[in-house]
Amino acid sequence: MNLGSRAFPFRTSSSIRASREIHTLFMMAEYHRVLMRRHSRCVALAAIALVLTGCSQPLLPVPVISVDHDRGYPPLEVTFDASGSQGVKSSIVGTQWDFSDGTSASTVAAIHTFYEQGDYHVVLTVTDAEGLTASNAMTIHVLNRVPHAAFRISPFGAPRDYPVQFDASESYDLDGEIVTFHWDFGDGTVAEGMHTEHIFPQQQTEYLVTLTVIDDSGAANASIRMVAVLGCDTCG
């Protein structure tokens, strides 16, 4: 028998080791595939649970505020309307307004007057037939009027070295009060107060006198008048 002509499948140690490594890699890939499949299933279940949880939340009504204007000077009358509000699963059965000035109303449409300047955070709360409530808010801006500045001069034609009287009592503020009266006499000197007097240094000269008034909200306004200094009234 000629044994040299036949091939026997003898395996070397290196080929056996390579085969084991290939088998190990295959098993690891299969294990990774199984884990990814289980992970995908867990993610899907979590997403379904999240959706189901979200659907279980109550559907609140939708409050809608409409106004004819949202800013102006006091007294500011504003018409509020909540008729655009809607219930999701049932109709709106209750309406409550909070005007942020200590007053409220419970009608769908309400007319309210704001008497003081400032910003008012108006809140609308609606209730549906199932007892669910929701709120919405908007800001009404009641603006500050600037004060009015005015003053009188006595005597109008001022003698030199003679005190001239200045009176700002005709100044006023419609929605508050004036807290500052500031005088600039046009000759480098200033003064404060509703009433003051001033002696101008030079004769035959005209001075621009400025009164600036500031109200309790910080708004300012000014009035400017010319003072003519005529000269000494005892010359001769």
Order of alpha helices (4+ residues) and beta strands (2+ residues): alpha-beta-beta-beta-beta-beta-beta-beta-beta-beta-beta-beta-beta-beta-beta-beta-beta
